[in-house]
Amino acid sequence: MDDVGLRLCKHCGLQSITMFAAIIKRGKPSYRCIKCRRISGLRSRNKYREKRNAEQRIRRAMNPEKYAHANELWRKAHIEERKRYNKQRHEYNKRTVLCHYSPDELRCACPGCAENDIRFLCLDHIEGGGRQHRISIKCRGISFYRWIIRNRFPAGYRVLCHNCNHALGSYGKCPHQNS
């Protein structure tokens, strides 16, 4: 039973011209304002969330084949959606990391290089030893950008284009440094 008008909220005691829903308790209405009803709903959902999650974990542990099969069916039905989401997430992580390590604008840190297309930019270990570092943390490719974000952008990295990064790794210096 909904009632519109000026009433006192039984919970917070404020008088407001809003819609109050009558909650019948022990045969008499208990009016609460929209804000109090919303807070009460959030409280009750949060109260039982842990219990529901625990019950769900038990059900999954008791019948793993059922849930594995359901997950497999969902993954097969949403291949394109997952690909699109993963690509967007990777681009976001890469842009976040490269923007953090670029001082002013997103571009190669090599003095003679003007590359600023994010598709051609990558992260470089300033002191070298990038391969050994990625092996030690067991991250490579996309997961390396996630590792950087999770570890709060550690020092010792810079943004280079793939050409400058490869030249530094293979020849010890970038061709742009010759001119």
N, C-alpha and C positions, 0 to 999 in steps of 0.2 A: 504494500500500500504506500504510494508516494503522495506526499503532501507538499505544496509550495506555499511559503509564507514566512512570516517572522516568528521564529521559535528559538528557544534556548536549546543549545546542544547539551545533552545529558553528560557528555564526556568532557568537553573543554569549557562548557558554561558560557560560551559566547553566543550573542544573539545576532543573527544574520538573516538577510533576505535571500536565501538560497533554497534549493530543493533539499528537503530532509526526507530520508526514508525511515519509515517506522519499522523498527525491529521489535517484533512481539516477543516479550519475555514475561513469562508467568502471567499471561493474559492481559498485560497492559503494554502500550507502545513505549519504546525507548528511542527517542529521536536523537540522531547524531548527524552532524554536518558532513558534507562531502569530504573535507580534509581529514576528519577523524575516521570516517569509514575507509578512506584510502590507506591511512597509516595502519589501521587495524588489519586490513587485508594483507598488507606487506608483512606485518608482524607474524600473522598466522602462516603465510606462505614460507617465510624464512624459518619459522619454528619447525615445520615439518619437512623442510628441504633435506636436512641431514638424514632424517629417518628414511625418506624416500630414496636418497642416494645409496644408503647402506643396503636397503632392500634390493635395489637394482643391481648392486655389485654381487650380492648373494645369488640372485637369479642368474646373472651372467656366468658366475662360477659353477653353478649347478648344471647349466645347459650351454656350454660354450659353442657347440656345433650349430645350434639354432641361431645364435647371435652372429657367429662368423658367417653363416650362410646369408642372413639378412643384410649384413654389412657388405658382403660381396655383391649381392643383387643391387644394393643402393649404388655402390661404386660403378657397376656396369651401366646402370641407368643414367648416371650423371657424369659421364666421362668428359664431355665438352665443358660442362659447367665447372668441374674440378680443374681442368686444364686452364681455363680462363682465370679462375680464382688464383691458382698457383702462380701464373704468369704475372698477374697484377700484384700479388704479394711480394714476389721476387723483385719486380721493378720498384716497388715502394721501398723495400729494404735497401736495395742498391742505391737509390737516389738519396735516402736518408743518410747512409754512411758516406757517400761521396760528397754530399753537401756539408757534412760535418768536417771532413778533412780538407775541403777547399776553403782557402782563406776568405776570398771575396766573392768570386763567381765560380761556377762549376766549369772548370777547364783543366787541362793538363798542367802540372806544376813545372814542367821542363821550360826553361827560359825562352827557347826558340820555337816552341811548339804552340800553336793556337787552337788545338783540337778542343772542341767543347760539346761534341755530340756524345750523349751518355752511353750510347751503344758501343763506342770505341774507348771508353774510359774504364780504368780498373784501379784497384788498390795495390800499392807497392810498399813493401817493407823497406824502410829507409836504410837500415843497416845491412840489408841482405838477409839471406837465410830463410826466405819465405817458405820454401818447400819443406824444410825440416820443421818449421814452426807449424805448418798446416798438418803435417804427419803427427806431431806430438799432441795437438789438440783434436785430432781426428775429424777435421773439418776441411772441406774443399768445395769450391763452386758456390752454389747458392747458400749452403749452410754456413760458409765463412762469414757472410754479411750478417746472418743471424747471430753468430758467435760474437762479432764485433758489437752489435747492439746490446746483447745480453751482458757483456762485460764492460758496458758503459764507455765505449769508445776509447780504448787504451792508446797511449802515445806510441809513436814509432812508425806511423803510416803516412803516406801521401798519395795524392791522386795523380796518376800518369795515364797517358794513352797506351794502348797495347803495343804500338811500335816502339815508343820510348822505353817501356818496361822490358820488352824483349831485348832491345839493344843493350840496355844496362845489364841484363842477366847474361847475355851471350858474349858481349864485347867489352864490358866493363865501363863503357861510357856511351852516351847518346850521341847520334850524329849531329844533333842541334848544338852540342857543346863545341864542335869543331869550328863552326862559323862565328 
